[in-house]
Amino acid sequence: SLCLGLFIVGPIFHSVEVGLVSIVSALFSLPFGIGGFIWGALCQVIVVTGVHHALNLVEIEMLAKTKWNPVNPVGSCGIVAQAGAAMAVAVKTKSTKMKSLGYPSAISALLGITEPAVFGVNLKFMKPFVMSMIGGGVGGFLASIFHLRATGMSITGIPGTLLYLNEQLPLYILVNVVAFGVAFGLT
């Protein structure tokens, strides 16, 4: 079974990885921030499917090739937008139960874990999820226009600021505040 993994499964998945990197690179090379808008809007849909961890391969490959990760700031906008929508639900609802779910899930999303906000709040009402997709798209568009690129991978939202401890930090904060604000306001 070791030989099977080494000589058959490994090369197949490496080809899949190279293909994914090509697709994501092509998306991010679209003009006028279009790719950033698309990725920012749709990245949390991938979370719903549960295959979002497979995209770590894309980030690893981009970092290995270019030393930069343009996926992280755009994805962070999608994550922070989920927080904005969940926070809006918590602020607006009269339900004590939804408030007690909305506020902590928004904080969790700001720290990079969106599943409580996505499944516990935003998808439950659907409109907040759609509004967070718009917020993530707007933030992703700006991140793409500003050519934001992380120096690493995997951490997003507030902890993600550690990947931008350079001249990009104010822009990283700006695009995430915009993503949060758009999703909050629309929701």
DASUL-V479992 format. One record per backbone hydrogen bond with DSSP energy under -1.0 kcal/mol. CO is the residue of the C=O (numbers start at 1). NH is the residue of the N-H. If there is no record, write none. Layout:
co | nh
CO | NH
CO | NH
//
This chain:
co | nh
1 | 5
2 | 6
3 | 7
4 | 8
4 | 9
5 | 10
8 | 12
9 | 13
10 | 14
11 | 15
12 | 16
13 | 17
14 | 18
15 | 19
16 | 20
17 | 21
18 | 22
19 | 23
20 | 24
21 | 25
22 | 26
23 | 27
24 | 28
27 | 30
31 | 34
33 | 37
34 | 38
35 | 39
36 | 40
37 | 41
38 | 42
39 | 43
42 | 45
42 | 46
44 | 48
45 | 49
46 | 51
51 | 54
52 | 55
53 | 56
54 | 57
55 | 59
56 | 60
57 | 61
58 | 62
59 | 63
60 | 64
61 | 65
62 | 66
63 | 67
69 | 150
71 | 75
72 | 76
73 | 77
74 | 78
75 | 79
76 | 80
77 | 81
78 | 82
79 | 83
80 | 84
81 | 85
82 | 86
83 | 87
84 | 88
85 | 89
86 | 90
87 | 91
88 | 92
89 | 93
95 | 99
96 | 100
98 | 102
99 | 103
101 | 105
102 | 106
103 | 107
104 | 108
105 | 109
106 | 110
107 | 111
108 | 113
109 | 112
110 | 158
114 | 118
115 | 119
116 | 120
117 | 121
117 | 122
118 | 123
121 | 125
122 | 126
122 | 129
125 | 127
126 | 130
127 | 131
128 | 132
129 | 133
130 | 134
131 | 135
132 | 136
133 | 137
134 | 138
135 | 139
136 | 140
137 | 141
138 | 142
139 | 143
140 | 144
141 | 145
142 | 146
143 | 148
150 | 69
158 | 161
159 | 162
160 | 163
161 | 164
163 | 151
164 | 166
166 | 169
168 | 172
169 | 173
170 | 174
171 | 175
172 | 176
173 | 177
174 | 178
175 | 179
176 | 180
177 | 181
178 | 182
179 | 183
180 | 184
181 | 185
182 | 186
183 | 187
//
